[in-house]
């Protein structure tokens, strides 16, 4: 029996454009090139067109990166689907999640995006944390994930014990 899908999301391309300095710079680059191209101001030659094309290439590359990862949340696991041509699917069992952290800059906060980082004892994240960058509604999604982790632990009777080694 498959679990019902509770949430599905990707990184936010529009959030990245509005909520990061590099994204805003890309927008300004495209607008500047397009405005100079339309106004035909001075003897700029092909530079305005190149600026606009560079902005479009950056947006296209970021769009591909956004489409290459999708996150699906069920009551028992977080499913990470990666790739466009070569695909992989990783699953993080929620009862194994140790920590869910959110990081965001001032610009990120204004547009409601953030980086959600998950640390767990699952093989998917044992060596490296799972970072989900530029996630829309990041704070609400983090809280939902924390609630589901607590529920999954209670249902399985799992408790986490931190072992601290203190040298005397």
Phi, psi and omega in degrees: 000130180272150180279146177290142179282123182267328182202147177216132183203165176229174170298151183262112178293315179293323176296319178298316180298318183273335192250010176227153179298320180293321177295315178296321177298322178296317178298312180297322177300313179295317180295316180298312180298317181292318181296317179294321179297316180292316184285341184051041183287122174069195181255065184279340181069225183271358184302316179300320179294320178296321178298315180296316179296321177299316178299318179294322178295318179297315180296319179297317179297319179292324177297316177300317178298320179295318181287343185280350180224131177227138182244130179236133184244126174244182181288344183243340184206160170255121182257126181248114178255122182237150173104155175247307179268306176260117187253149173222151178232122175245148177233133175250116177291127186297327181293344179269353182292128180263322184210142174234118184239151175234134177235139176202150177271177178299316177298318179302318181297321182297326182257001174079027176247162177194172176257117179263123182245131181242131173244133180210173175269003178290150181302328181299325185239014183296318183272311180240148176291154174268114180253122176251104188271148174054049181271127176292148181052044187299318182295317179294320179292323177297315180296319177297317179298316179299318179297317179293324177297314179299318179296316180296322178294316180297318181295328181266354181070033183265134174233144179257133178241124177273124178260120181245128178260116180249123176280128180267000000 
